[in-house]
Amino acid sequence: RPMELFTEPEAAANARLAGDFREKLALCRWRLGMLCRELDALRPGLALPLTGAHREPLKLTLDAAALGLTGTALAEALRKYAIECEYADPRYVVLMFTPENPAQDYDRLEEAVAAICAALPGVPECPEPEGDTFTALAAEAEPVCSVRAAVFAPQQTIPAAEALGRVCAMPTVSCPPAIPIVVSGERVGPAAIELFARYHVETVAVIRE
């Protein structure tokens, strides 16, 4: 019997990619770009650019601060319109599109955001920018040992609010975006404590003293 080079799912995927997928992908990106422009016209600053460093072209990021909301509040509001976000945090909401999304999905999102804007009382005030906290986090980063040493060291899990001055053993991340506030081997500083609270990180694994 000849060796099968591909499994049935792999063969189906290859056939799909070899067909009209490239055209559908291009159409998806065009529709998403148009949606981004419409949302930005609806409320300037709401839709972040789809291109540039650290951007994924099929993911639409909304800055809920442009509406005077938190990201989690905007995600909950969209859920009432049967729109489920991929990710939400205290400021941003991320929605992921695919070439299989019909044109109606883009219209539904625009209509939902328009309805949410119409229900807002007056002109919203944007929350304070987060840049200063992240700048402080970068400045206070203090590696104490290597990542390997921290991961394999004896460790304990403690409340995040009590982790000031302790050395991180295993970082706590959400997925997406799975970006740690403090990495293994770094000492936990005041800015990290503030960000733990902001992003609802309740416990932290630290090296046992």
N, C-alpha and C positions, 0 to 999 in steps of 0.2 A: 504494500500500500504506500503511495507516495506521501512524503511528509507534508502536512498542512502548514503553510507558512503563516496563515492568519487564522485566528478563531473567528467564529461567525460574527460576534459583535464588532471585532476589529475590521472585518471585511465590510460590514455594513457602514461603519464610520468612514472608512476610506472611500467607499462609493458615494457617500453623502458629501464628503469634502470635494470629490472630483466632479460633482454635478454643479448645481447653481448656487452652492453655498457662498462662494466669493461675492457674487452679485447681491445675495441677500444680506451679507455682512456689510457691504458698502451702503445698501439702502438703509440698514439699521443705523449706521453711523450718521448718515445724512438726516434721518428723521430725528435722531437724538440731538444733533446740532441745531436743528430748527426748533425743537422743544426748548433747548437751553436758551435760545434767543427770545422765545416767547415768554418764558418765565422771567428772564432778566428784564424784559420790557414791562412785565406785570409788576415786578418789585425789584428795582436795581440792587445788585449784589446778592440776590437769592441763589442763583445758579452759578456754581464755580466753573471756570473754563474747563473744557474737555481735553485740551491739549496742554503740553508743557511738562516740566519735570514732575515725576512722581504721579502722573495722571494715568488712569486707565480709560481708554476711549469708549468703553461700553458701560461705564459707571457714572451716574449722574449724582453729584454731591450738592446738596442744598445747605446753605448757611442759614439756619433757622433764626439767627440773630437779626437778619434783615426783616423778619416778621415780628421781632420782639419776643420770640419764643425760644425755648430750649429745643435741642434736637429730639429729645425723648417726647416732648409735648407735641411737636410737629408729626412725629411718627405715629403717635396715638391718634391725632386728628386725621391723618391719612388712612389709618386702619378703619375708621368709620366709613370711608368710601371704598372699602374692600381693596386697599392698596397696601401691601406689606413691604416694608423697607428691609433691605439686607442688613443694615447697621444703623444705629442711632446712638449718639453720646450727648453730653450736655450742650453741645453747640451744633453739631452737624448730623445730617441724614444722608445715607447712601442708598441709591436705588440702582439695581443692575438690570440691564436690558440684554436681550438676545435677538438674533435674526428671526426667531420664531414669534416674537411679540407682534401682533397685528397692529395696524395703524390706530385702531380704536384705543389701544392701551396708552398711547402717547396723548390722545385727546382726553382720556379719562383723568390722567394725572394733571394735565393743564386745567381742566374744569374743576378738579378737587382743590388744587392750590388757589384758583380764583375764588372759589367759595369760602375757603379758609381766610383769605385776605379780606373778603367782603364782611366777614363776621368779626374781624378784629376791631376793637374800639380805638378810633383815632389813629394817629401816627405813632408807631411803636418806637420805643427807645431800645437801642441795641445794648446788649450786655457789655460789660467791660472786656476789652481784649485780653486774650490769654497769654500774649507774647512774653510779658514780664515774668510770669511764673516759669515758663519753659526756659527762658534765658537764665533765670536763677538756678533751675535744675541742672543745666549744662555747666554752670559755674561751680556748683557744689559737688559735682561728680568726683568721688574719691575712691579709686580702686584700692582695695586692701589686699586682695589676693587674686589669683587667676580664676577664670570661670570654672575650670576643671576642679581646682581645689575646693571652691565653694560648693559645687554640685555634689561632690563626694564627701564633704565634711558632715559631721553629726549636726543635725538641724532640728528645729522646732517651728511650729506654726503659731503665730501670735496675732492679736488684733493689730491692724495696720496703724491705728492711732498710737500704739505703744512701741512702734518700730524705730523711732528716732534714735540715731546713733548705732543701730545694729547693722550687721553685714548681711546683705541679701544672699540667700542660698539658691532659691529657685524663684524666678520672676513670675508674677501673676499677670497674665495677659488675656485680653478678650479677642475673639476671632470672628470676623475681622475687626480691626486691622492687625492684631497680634503684635503690637509695639510695646515693649516693656517700659515702665516708668523708671525702674532701677534694674540693672542687670546683675547677674550672679557675680559676687565678689566686690560689689560696690557698697559703700556705707550709705545708709538711708538718711537724707537730710531734710530740713524743714520744707523745702519746695516739693519734695517727693511726698511728704505727709499730706500737704495741701492737695496735690493731684490725686492721691489715693482716695481722699474724701470726695473730690469732684467727680471721679469716675467710678465711684461706688466699689472700690477695692476694699473689702472688709478684713481680709487676713493676708499675712505675708509670711513666707518661709524664710527664716533667718538662721545663721550659723549659731549653734548652741554655745553659750558662754560657759 
